[in-house]
C-alpha cells in the first residue's frame, strides 16, 4: 500500500501539464484524450505572434495533441531576443492571463514541450537550465512550465540541477522523489504538452504568483495549481514544508473559461 501511494505522489507532479496521462499511468482507469478539444466560450483569445524560426533550427514538429513545437538545434532549447517594452501592462484587464509577446513552444531533448518568449524570458539557457524569467505574471507562468518540462526531459545530471535551481525547498528529498519518478516512468517527458489554458490567480504580488494550468482530461479539463516565489532574481516553484502536499490532485472542471490560450499561431 505504501509503495502504491509513493508512486502516486511521484507521478502526480506531472498533473500540471498532463493530468490525463497521470491518471492512466497510476490507476489505469482512464485514457489520454487525443481528440481535438471542444469549443470553448468566455475564454480570453489573446494569441501571441511567434518569432521567425531560426534558419539553423530543425523542422518543426507537434505534441501529442497536434500543437506546433519548434525544434532548435540545441537540445536544451534556445532563448529568444528580449524586448521588455512588449510586456503586458498591469492596467490591462487580461494582465493575469495574456500570453507573452512572441511566444514559442519548443521541444527539448526530443521530449517535453516548454515555452519561451520574446518579452518575459527566459533570457538564457545555461548548461541546460533556463534562467532570467521576467518579474511579471507571464514570467512566473513561463518558469512554471519550463521547470516541469526540464525536470522530466533533461538527462543526468542536468535534471538534478533543474530541481536545485528552479524549485525552492525540498532539498535531497525532492531530488530523490524525482529520481524514483523518472525511473518509474522513463517516457513521461513526451506527455508534457502545451496546456489548454494558463492564468495567474488574483492576488498576484511581486514575491508570489499562484499559477494555474488547465490540461485536457477525458471528462473535460483539470486544473493544477503551482505556487511560484521570487527568490534571488528569478521565479521558482515553491516546495511546501509538507512536501507531499505539492502533489495534491488536480481539480476537475468542464470549462477553461477565464484562462488565457497560450498558443503560437
NUKOL-963240 format. One line per field, with one value per residue (C-alpha): residue number from 0; residue in three letters; x, y, z. Coordinates in Angstrom, 3 decimals, always signed. Layout:
N
pos = c(NUM ...)
code = c(ALA ...)
east = c(X ...)
north = c(Y ...)
up = c(Z ...)
END
This chain:
265
pos = c(0 1 2 3 4 5 6 7 8 9 10 11 12 13 14 15 16 17 18 19 20 21 22 23 24 25 26 27 28 29 30 31 32 33 34 35 36 37 38 39 40 41 42 43 44 45 46 47 48 49 50 51 52 53 54 55 56 57 58 59 60 61 62 63 64 65 66 67 68 69 70 71 72 73 74 75 76 77 78 79 80 81 82 83 84 85 86 87 88 89 90 91 92 93 94 95 96 97 98 99 100 101 102 103 104 105 106 107 108 109 110 111 112 113 114 115 116 117 118 119 120 121 122 123 124 125 126 127 128 129 130 131 132 133 134 135 136 137 138 139 140 141 142 143 144 145 146 147 148 149 150 151 152 153 154 155 156 157 158 159 160 161 162 163 164 165 166 167 168 169 170 171 172 173 174 175 176 177 178 179 180 181 182 183 184 185 186 187 188 189 190 191 192 193 194 195 196 197 198 199 200 201 202 203 204 205 206 207 208 209 210 211 212 213 214 215 216 217 218 219 220 221 222 223 224 225 226 227 228 229 230 231 232 233 234 235 236 237 238 239 240 241 242 243 244 245 246 247 248 249 250 251 252 253 254 255 256 257 258 259 260 261 262 263 264)
code = c(UNK UNK UNK UNK UNK UNK UNK UNK UNK UNK UNK UNK UNK UNK UNK UNK UNK UNK UNK UNK UNK UNK UNK UNK UNK UNK UNK UNK UNK UNK UNK UNK UNK UNK UNK UNK UNK UNK UNK UNK UNK UNK UNK UNK UNK UNK UNK UNK UNK UNK UNK UNK UNK UNK UNK UNK UNK UNK UNK UNK UNK UNK UNK UNK UNK UNK UNK UNK UNK UNK UNK UNK UNK UNK UNK UNK UNK UNK UNK UNK UNK UNK UNK UNK UNK UNK UNK UNK UNK UNK UNK UNK UNK UNK UNK UNK UNK UNK UNK UNK UNK UNK UNK UNK UNK UNK UNK UNK UNK UNK UNK UNK UNK UNK UNK UNK UNK UNK UNK UNK UNK UNK UNK UNK UNK UNK UNK UNK UNK UNK UNK UNK UNK UNK UNK UNK UNK UNK UNK UNK UNK UNK UNK UNK UNK UNK UNK UNK UNK UNK UNK UNK UNK UNK UNK UNK UNK UNK UNK UNK UNK UNK UNK UNK UNK UNK UNK UNK UNK UNK UNK UNK UNK UNK UNK UNK UNK UNK UNK UNK UNK UNK UNK UNK UNK UNK UNK UNK UNK UNK UNK UNK UNK UNK UNK UNK UNK UNK UNK UNK UNK UNK UNK UNK UNK UNK UNK UNK UNK UNK UNK UNK UNK UNK UNK UNK UNK UNK UNK UNK UNK UNK UNK UNK UNK UNK UNK UNK UNK UNK UNK UNK UNK UNK UNK UNK UNK UNK UNK UNK UNK UNK UNK UNK UNK UNK UNK UNK UNK UNK UNK UNK UNK UNK UNK UNK UNK UNK UNK UNK UNK UNK UNK UNK UNK)
east = c(+0.000 +2.801 +4.634 +1.487 +0.903 +4.507 +4.185 +1.001 +2.748 +5.757 +3.850 +1.241 +3.800 +3.170 -0.517 +0.200 +0.585 -0.825 -3.370 -5.000 -1.759 -1.052 -4.357 -3.606 -0.143 -1.107 -4.592 -5.190 -8.762 -8.550 -7.146 -5.461 -7.814 -6.188 -9.262 -9.432 -10.666 -14.314 -15.194 -14.718 -16.603 -15.958 -12.194 -9.601 -8.438 -5.127 -2.673 +0.992 +2.704 +5.612 +9.075 +10.599 +12.082 +15.889 +17.219 +19.539 +16.623 +15.376 +11.907 +9.062 +7.035 +3.870 +2.986 +0.557 -2.405 -1.134 +0.237 +3.195 +6.608 +9.817 +12.905 +16.072 +19.458 +20.314 +18.639 +18.136 +16.214 +17.053 +16.233 +14.857 +15.938 +14.023 +12.105 +10.924 +8.705 +6.440 +5.403 +1.731 +0.811 -0.629 -3.542 -4.810 -7.839 -6.068 -2.856 -3.028 -3.974 -2.473 +0.340 +3.717 +4.946 +6.386 +5.503 +7.126 +6.878 +9.994 +10.638 +13.652 +15.707 +13.132 +10.632 +8.831 +7.264 +8.459 +7.601 +9.962 +9.007 +10.488 +9.386 +9.212 +12.041 +13.909 +16.864 +19.346 +19.686 +22.944 +24.134 +20.609 +18.877 +16.688 +17.129 +16.070 +12.268 +10.585 +9.219 +5.682 +2.744 +3.820 +7.360 +6.041 +3.891 +6.735 +9.038 +6.449 +6.043 +9.755 +10.688 +8.156 +9.296 +13.011 +12.895 +11.467 +13.161 +16.714 +19.354 +21.624 +22.930 +21.137 +17.707 +19.149 +20.425 +16.967 +15.476 +18.095 +17.806 +14.137 +12.499 +12.709 +12.863 +12.679 +16.419 +17.618 +14.164 +12.703 +15.583 +15.185 +11.476 +12.060 +14.744 +12.310 +9.616 +11.903 +12.792 +9.146 +8.034 +11.056 +8.922 +6.864 +8.547 +6.790 +3.445 +4.430 +2.396 +1.050 -1.635 -5.185 -5.154 -2.910 -3.654 -2.242 -4.693 -5.968 -3.793 -0.559 +2.285 +5.922 +7.037 +4.294 +2.404 -0.041 -0.011 -2.838 -2.601 -5.641 -4.949 -7.082 -8.766 -11.316 -14.048 -13.216 -10.276 -8.290 -6.635 -3.305 -2.015 +1.645 +2.890 +5.815 +8.101 +10.551 +13.914 +17.360 +16.107 +14.030 +10.810 +10.945 +8.352 +7.734 +8.020 +5.728 +7.053 +4.910 +6.455 +3.696 +1.130 +2.945 +1.314 -2.265 -4.703 -5.669 -9.188 -11.604 -13.558 -15.724 -14.515 -11.390 -13.309 -11.143 -7.893 -5.654 -4.828 -1.070 -0.625 +1.645 -0.086)
north = c(+0.000 +2.400 +1.714 +2.369 +5.650 +6.684 +6.038 +8.093 +11.013 +10.822 +10.639 +13.220 +16.050 +15.845 +16.653 +20.322 +19.589 +16.133 +15.011 +12.542 +10.657 +10.782 +9.031 +6.436 +5.730 +5.444 +3.913 +2.529 +3.866 +6.487 +7.003 +10.115 +12.117 +12.704 +14.268 +17.961 +19.981 +21.102 +24.655 +26.966 +30.102 +33.015 +32.493 +35.124 +34.775 +36.594 +34.942 +35.816 +36.182 +33.733 +34.909 +33.685 +30.232 +30.467 +29.116 +26.824 +25.132 +21.700 +21.289 +21.838 +19.020 +18.687 +17.454 +14.572 +16.942 +18.488 +21.754 +23.161 +22.806 +24.356 +22.142 +24.159 +22.744 +22.948 +20.032 +22.161 +24.784 +28.305 +31.611 +34.439 +38.102 +40.072 +43.339 +44.347 +47.107 +44.402 +43.041 +43.090 +46.286 +45.846 +48.069 +45.573 +43.501 +40.325 +41.080 +37.714 +35.557 +37.051 +35.212 +36.960 +38.529 +36.252 +33.088 +29.982 +26.354 +24.243 +20.528 +19.858 +16.674 +15.163 +15.095 +17.817 +20.974 +24.142 +27.794 +30.670 +34.262 +37.409 +39.598 +37.725 +35.224 +33.147 +35.347 +32.472 +28.710 +27.849 +24.252 +23.037 +25.232 +28.180 +31.434 +35.061 +34.991 +38.383 +39.697 +39.502 +37.065 +35.885 +35.288 +33.238 +31.058 +30.539 +29.494 +27.022 +25.187 +25.290 +23.699 +20.898 +20.088 +20.159 +18.058 +15.178 +15.728 +16.690 +13.944 +13.236 +15.276 +18.313 +17.475 +17.457 +20.992 +21.963 +20.768 +22.673 +25.893 +26.035 +24.750 +26.433 +23.998 +20.235 +19.564 +15.997 +14.611 +16.313 +15.145 +11.562 +11.594 +12.906 +10.247 +7.469 +9.055 +9.196 +5.537 +4.533 +6.477 +6.975 +8.185 +10.717 +13.738 +13.237 +13.713 +17.209 +19.094 +22.588 +23.261 +24.160 +27.299 +29.398 +32.002 +33.540 +33.763 +37.091 +38.443 +38.352 +40.043 +40.684 +37.865 +35.292 +34.206 +31.306 +29.793 +27.590 +25.332 +23.782 +20.457 +18.072 +15.025 +12.561 +14.182 +17.764 +19.513 +19.511 +22.459 +22.134 +24.915 +25.820 +28.471 +30.462 +32.608 +35.320 +34.379 +35.696 +37.447 +34.670 +32.663 +29.247 +26.605 +26.795 +23.372 +23.337 +22.423 +19.282 +18.123 +15.665 +18.458 +19.712 +16.832 +17.246 +16.093 +18.483 +19.916 +18.715 +21.310 +21.285 +24.612 +26.698 +29.982 +32.617 +31.114 +32.524 +30.457 +30.277 +29.012 +30.131 +30.519)
up = c(+0.000 +0.900 -2.377 -4.427 -2.570 -3.158 -6.892 -6.968 -5.302 -7.593 -10.838 -9.936 -10.205 -13.929 -13.394 -14.043 -17.724 -18.405 -15.825 -18.208 -18.712 -14.995 -14.253 -16.914 -15.538 -11.895 -11.920 -15.388 -15.161 -17.914 -21.392 -22.774 -24.933 -28.309 -29.927 -30.674 -27.661 -27.594 -28.455 -25.512 -24.584 -22.303 -22.613 -23.434 -27.017 -26.746 -29.128 -29.252 -32.603 -32.809 -33.792 -37.028 -36.759 -36.984 -40.248 -38.295 -36.487 -37.440 -38.994 -36.518 -35.010 -32.885 -29.433 -28.908 -29.379 -32.610 -31.189 -33.095 -31.469 -32.730 -32.658 -32.031 -32.886 -29.188 -27.418 -24.303 -26.289 -27.383 -25.687 -27.827 -28.003 -25.372 -25.745 -22.272 -23.682 -25.142 -21.743 -20.775 -18.932 -15.398 -16.380 -18.946 -17.994 -19.108 -17.195 -15.379 -18.380 -21.538 -23.289 -23.502 -26.726 -29.423 -27.545 -28.938 -27.823 -28.190 -27.904 -25.694 -25.694 -28.102 -25.241 -23.311 -24.724 -22.973 -23.707 -24.445 -25.210 -26.672 -23.774 -20.450 -20.711 -20.343 -21.188 -21.381 -21.207 -19.458 -19.192 -19.884 -17.264 -18.286 -16.360 -16.407 -16.323 -16.107 -12.808 -14.212 -14.162 -17.607 -16.366 -13.445 -15.706 -18.168 -15.319 -14.019 -17.295 -18.032 -14.695 -15.065 -18.587 -17.879 -14.727 -16.792 -20.157 -19.167 -18.935 -15.990 -14.261 -15.721 -14.312 -10.789 -11.310 -12.577 -9.279 -7.309 -9.324 -10.353 -7.143 -3.744 -0.834 -0.777 -0.897 -1.302 -0.517 -3.582 -5.780 -4.532 -5.310 -8.812 -9.350 -8.459 -10.600 -13.645 -13.212 -12.823 -15.912 -18.212 -21.168 -19.196 -20.796 -24.129 -22.367 -21.212 -23.796 -24.467 -21.796 -22.730 -20.613 -18.368 -15.720 -12.544 -9.653 -8.375 -5.595 -7.617 -5.770 -6.598 -4.309 -5.014 -8.121 -7.975 -11.452 -12.671 -15.703 -17.355 -19.050 -21.012 -19.474 -20.804 -18.712 -19.714 -18.106 -14.887 -13.158 -11.366 -9.123 -8.671 -6.198 -7.598 -5.447 -6.493 -4.967 -5.899 -9.001 -10.583 -10.244 -8.568 -7.753 -4.007 -2.396 +0.669 +4.108 +3.920 +0.670 -0.202 -0.491 -3.595 -5.476 -4.430 -7.136 -9.892 -9.758 -12.472 -14.459 -17.568 -18.954 -19.364 -19.185 -17.525 -18.765 -21.464 -24.544 -24.813 -28.356 -31.128 -34.462)
END
